[in-house]
Amino acid sequence: MQPHREHRLRLTALEMLEHRAEPQSYQWTDRDYLLYALALGLGEDPQEPALAFVYEKHLRVIPTFPTVLAWIAEPTFESLGAHPDFALHAGQSIQLHRVLDQPETVTVSGRVVAVHDKGRERGALIVMRQEVVRESDGAPIATLTTSCFARDGGGCGSAGEPPTAPQRVPDRPSDHTVVYDVRNDAALLYRLTGDRNPLHVDPKAAQAAGFERPILHGLCSFGMTCRTVLECVAEWRPERIVSHSARFSAPVYPGDRLQVSLWREGREGREVCFEAHVPERRVAVITGGRALLG
């Protein structure tokens, strides 16, 4: 079923760049960190060292955790005029400024930094940047860059930062490949981190958006690729991951088998390129992945 497309963005590109939202406060506890790790599948066979991410004793936090704010903090893409039935998460980047290892109260401030109009019948890409800081002293925690593709948003004009060139993986066999069985309840768990979009739980909402059934949050599969970098390259040490970014090229469904491939590049292999595929459907779901290690 294809979605019926009549909705258009109500704001122009320049209006979106000028839009401002008040900073928002969020409280994170060890429960939030544990729930995030469980949604990424780290509780299926909790052995050392993965146990540290699902057990509050000597707790470690998956570095991509702050991205739970990317789709829910103001200004949301819906508040900018992107209809939820036609808005897809197109890409995500996170730059880490410090390690999370204890409960935190944070403040997040977001703004649109770019709009790329693909044409009236081809949609528009909206790019937002969010700064996450510790509320008590303003110490930076993470910078998020979040891209939304508004499938029915073309014709709004382009403005802001120029588009970035897609990352490409090396033309050689991968250095590491890991296959995960995505939990059947992964979307039900991940939505408890804050993103309650019915697209991820309600079959009728998913079909209205053009999908055969509810899809997994892109940020959940994004976190799973960070888990792969932690496991294969970073020796399960969150402090080693400086940044993590990727593009979402196709949906992942709960119950899929997710194959993540890594290539080590650069000085001492500190640049990690990655892609993710669902072999049974012969589809690339995450492309242009890049992580930097400190």
C-alpha positions as CSV (number, residue, x, y, z in Angstrom):
1,M,0.0,0.0,0.0
2,Q,1.3,3.4,-1.0
3,P,0.6,6.4,1.2
4,H,-1.8,9.0,-0.2
5,R,0.3,12.2,-0.5
6,E,-1.6,15.5,-0.2
7,H,0.2,17.1,2.8
8,R,2.9,19.7,2.2
9,L,5.3,21.3,4.6
10,R,3.7,24.4,6.1
11,L,7.1,26.2,6.6
12,T,9.5,27.3,4.0
13,A,13.2,26.5,4.3
14,L,14.1,30.0,5.6
15,E,11.3,29.8,8.1
16,M,12.6,26.5,9.4
17,L,16.1,27.9,9.8
18,E,14.7,30.8,11.8
19,H,12.5,28.7,14.0
20,R,13.6,28.6,17.6
21,A,12.5,26.3,20.5
22,E,13.2,26.7,24.2
23,P,15.9,24.5,25.7
24,Q,14.4,21.4,27.3
25,S,15.4,19.4,30.4
26,Y,15.6,15.6,30.6
27,Q,16.6,13.3,33.5
28,W,18.4,10.1,32.8
29,T,18.8,7.3,35.4
30,D,20.5,4.0,35.2
31,R,17.1,2.5,34.3
32,D,17.2,4.5,31.0
33,Y,20.7,3.3,30.2
34,L,19.7,-0.3,31.0
35,L,16.5,-0.2,28.9
36,Y,18.5,1.2,25.9
37,A,21.0,-1.7,26.1
38,L,18.2,-4.2,26.3
39,A,16.5,-2.8,23.3
40,L,19.8,-3.2,21.4
41,G,19.8,-6.9,22.3
42,L,22.6,-6.9,25.0
43,G,20.5,-8.8,27.4
44,E,20.0,-12.0,25.3
45,D,23.2,-13.6,26.6
46,P,24.6,-11.2,29.2
47,Q,28.2,-12.4,29.7
48,E,31.2,-10.3,30.6
49,P,32.1,-7.8,29.3
50,A,28.6,-7.1,27.8
51,L,27.1,-7.6,31.3
52,A,28.4,-4.2,32.3
53,F,25.8,-2.6,30.0
54,V,22.8,-4.4,31.5
55,Y,23.8,-4.4,35.2
56,E,24.0,-1.3,37.3
57,K,27.0,-2.5,39.2
58,H,30.0,-0.8,37.5
59,L,27.6,0.4,34.8
60,R,28.8,1.2,31.3
61,V,26.6,3.1,28.8
62,I,26.4,2.6,25.0
63,P,27.9,5.8,23.5
64,T,25.0,6.4,21.2
65,F,22.5,6.6,24.1
66,P,22.0,10.4,23.8
67,T,20.5,9.9,20.4
68,V,17.2,8.9,22.2
69,L,16.6,12.6,22.1
70,A,17.2,13.1,18.4
71,W,13.6,12.5,17.3
72,I,11.7,13.7,20.3
73,A,13.4,17.0,21.5
74,E,11.9,20.3,20.3
75,P,11.8,21.5,17.7
76,T,10.5,18.1,16.4
77,F,10.2,17.5,12.7
78,E,6.5,17.3,13.1
79,S,6.4,20.8,14.7
80,L,8.3,22.1,11.6
81,G,5.5,20.7,9.4
82,A,6.7,17.2,8.5
83,H,3.7,15.0,8.7
84,P,4.5,11.8,10.7
85,D,3.1,9.5,8.1
86,F,5.5,10.8,5.5
87,A,8.6,11.7,7.6
88,L,11.5,9.2,7.6
89,H,14.7,9.2,9.6
90,A,17.3,9.7,6.9
91,G,20.6,9.9,8.9
92,Q,22.1,10.3,12.3
93,S,25.4,11.5,13.7
94,I,26.6,11.9,17.2
95,Q,29.8,13.5,18.5
96,L,30.7,12.6,22.1
97,H,32.2,15.1,24.4
98,R,32.2,13.0,27.6
99,V,31.4,9.5,28.8
100,L,28.0,8.8,30.5
101,D,28.4,6.6,33.5
102,Q,26.0,7.9,36.1
103,P,22.5,9.5,36.2
104,E,22.4,12.9,34.6
105,T,20.0,15.8,34.2
106,V,20.7,17.3,30.7
107,T,19.5,20.3,28.7
108,V,19.1,20.0,24.9
109,S,18.9,22.9,22.5
110,G,18.1,22.2,18.8
111,R,17.8,24.2,15.6
112,V,17.5,23.5,11.9
113,V,20.8,23.9,10.1
114,A,19.9,22.9,6.5
115,V,17.0,22.2,4.2
116,H,17.6,20.5,0.9
117,D,14.6,20.6,-1.5
118,K,14.6,17.7,-3.9
119,G,11.7,19.0,-5.9
120,R,8.0,19.3,-5.4
121,E,7.3,15.6,-6.1
122,R,10.5,14.3,-4.6
123,G,10.5,15.5,-1.0
124,A,12.9,17.5,1.1
125,L,15.7,16.7,3.5
126,I,15.6,18.6,6.8
127,V,18.8,18.6,9.0
128,M,18.8,19.6,12.7
129,R,21.6,20.0,15.1
130,Q,21.1,19.5,18.9
131,E,23.5,20.3,21.7
132,V,23.2,18.2,24.8
133,V,24.8,19.6,27.9
134,R,24.9,18.8,31.6
135,E,22.2,21.0,33.2
136,S,24.2,21.7,36.4
137,D,27.2,23.4,34.8
138,G,26.7,23.4,31.0
139,A,29.4,20.9,30.4
140,P,28.9,19.5,26.9
141,I,27.9,15.8,26.6
142,A,27.0,15.3,22.9
143,T,26.3,17.0,19.6
144,L,23.6,15.3,17.5
145,T,23.0,15.9,13.8
146,T,19.7,14.5,12.7
147,S,18.3,14.3,9.2
148,C,14.6,13.8,8.3
149,F,13.3,13.1,4.8
150,A,9.9,14.6,4.4
151,R,8.6,12.5,1.5
152,D,5.9,15.0,0.7
153,G,7.8,18.2,1.6
154,G,9.3,19.2,-1.8
155,G,8.8,22.7,-3.0
156,C,9.8,24.4,0.3
157,G,13.1,25.8,-1.0
158,S,16.7,25.1,0.1
159,A,18.8,27.0,2.7
160,G,21.5,26.5,5.2
161,E,24.6,24.3,5.2
162,P,25.5,22.5,2.0
163,P,24.8,18.8,1.7
164,T,27.5,16.4,2.8
165,A,29.0,13.8,0.5
166,P,28.1,10.2,1.4
167,Q,30.7,8.1,3.0
168,R,31.8,4.9,1.1
169,V,33.2,1.7,2.5
170,P,36.5,0.4,1.2
171,D,36.5,-1.8,-1.9
172,R,37.8,-4.9,-0.1
173,P,36.4,-7.6,2.2
174,S,35.3,-6.4,5.6
175,D,37.6,-6.8,8.6
176,H,34.7,-7.8,10.9
177,T,31.2,-9.1,10.3
178,V,28.6,-9.8,13.0
179,V,25.1,-11.0,12.6
180,Y,22.4,-10.2,15.1
181,D,18.9,-11.5,15.4
182,V,16.8,-8.4,16.0
183,R,14.4,-9.1,18.9
184,N,10.7,-9.5,18.0
185,D,10.0,-7.0,20.7
186,A,12.9,-4.6,19.9
187,A,10.6,-1.8,18.7
188,L,8.3,-2.3,21.8
189,L,11.3,-1.9,24.0
190,Y,13.0,1.0,22.1
191,R,9.8,3.1,22.1
192,L,10.0,3.2,25.9
193,T,13.1,5.4,25.5
194,G,10.8,8.2,24.3
195,D,9.8,7.8,20.6
196,R,6.2,6.6,20.8
197,N,5.5,7.0,17.0
198,P,2.7,4.5,16.3
199,L,4.6,3.6,13.1
200,H,6.7,1.3,15.2
201,V,3.8,-0.6,17.0
202,D,0.5,-0.1,15.2
203,P,0.0,-2.2,12.0
204,K,-2.6,0.3,10.6
205,A,-0.3,3.2,11.1
206,A,2.6,1.4,9.4
207,Q,0.4,0.5,6.5
208,A,-0.8,4.1,6.2
209,A,2.8,5.1,5.9
210,G,3.5,2.5,3.1
211,F,5.0,-0.3,5.1
212,E,3.8,-3.9,5.3
213,R,4.0,-3.9,9.1
214,P,5.5,-1.9,12.0
215,I,9.2,-1.1,11.4
216,L,12.1,-0.8,13.9
217,H,13.3,2.7,14.9
218,G,16.2,3.7,12.8
219,L,17.9,4.8,16.0
220,C,17.7,1.3,17.4
221,S,19.5,-0.2,14.4
222,F,21.9,2.7,14.6
223,G,22.7,1.8,18.2
224,M,23.2,-1.8,17.2
225,T,26.0,-0.7,14.8
226,C,27.6,1.1,17.7
227,R,27.4,-2.1,19.7
228,T,29.3,-3.8,16.9
229,V,32.1,-1.2,17.0
230,L,32.2,-1.6,20.8
231,E,32.4,-5.4,20.5
232,C,34.8,-5.8,17.6
233,V,37.1,-2.7,17.7
234,A,36.7,-0.7,20.9
235,E,37.2,-3.6,23.4
236,W,33.9,-2.8,25.0
237,R,35.3,0.6,26.2
238,P,32.7,3.4,25.5
239,E,35.3,6.1,26.2
240,R,37.1,5.1,23.0
241,I,34.2,6.1,20.6
242,V,34.5,9.8,19.7
243,S,31.8,9.9,17.0
244,H,29.3,7.6,15.2
245,S,27.3,8.4,12.0
246,A,25.3,6.7,9.3
247,R,22.5,7.0,6.8
248,F,19.3,4.9,6.9
249,S,18.6,3.5,3.4
250,A,15.8,0.9,4.1
251,P,13.7,-0.1,7.1
252,V,14.6,-2.9,9.5
253,Y,11.8,-5.1,10.8
254,P,11.6,-6.7,14.2
255,G,12.7,-10.3,13.7
256,D,15.1,-9.5,10.9
257,R,18.7,-10.8,10.9
258,L,21.0,-7.8,10.8
259,Q,24.4,-8.2,9.4
260,V,26.9,-5.5,10.3
261,S,30.2,-5.2,8.5
262,L,33.2,-3.1,9.6
263,W,36.3,-1.9,7.9
264,R,39.2,-0.3,9.8
265,E,40.9,2.6,8.1
266,G,43.2,5.5,8.9
267,R,45.9,5.8,11.5
268,E,46.1,2.7,13.8
269,G,42.6,1.7,12.4
270,R,40.9,4.5,14.3
271,E,38.5,5.2,11.6
272,V,35.8,2.5,11.2
273,C,33.6,2.4,8.2
274,F,30.5,0.2,8.4
275,E,27.3,-0.9,6.6
276,A,24.4,-3.1,7.7
277,H,22.3,-5.5,5.6
278,V,19.4,-7.8,6.0
279,P,20.7,-10.8,3.9
280,E,17.3,-12.6,3.7
281,R,15.7,-9.5,2.0
282,R,19.0,-8.7,0.1
283,V,18.8,-5.1,1.2
284,A,21.2,-2.6,2.7
285,V,19.5,-0.9,5.6
286,I,22.4,1.3,6.9
287,T,25.0,2.8,4.6
288,G,27.8,5.3,4.8
289,G,28.6,4.4,8.4
290,R,31.7,6.0,10.0
291,A,32.9,5.8,13.6
292,L,36.0,7.5,15.0
293,L,38.0,6.1,17.9
294,G,40.1,8.2,20.3
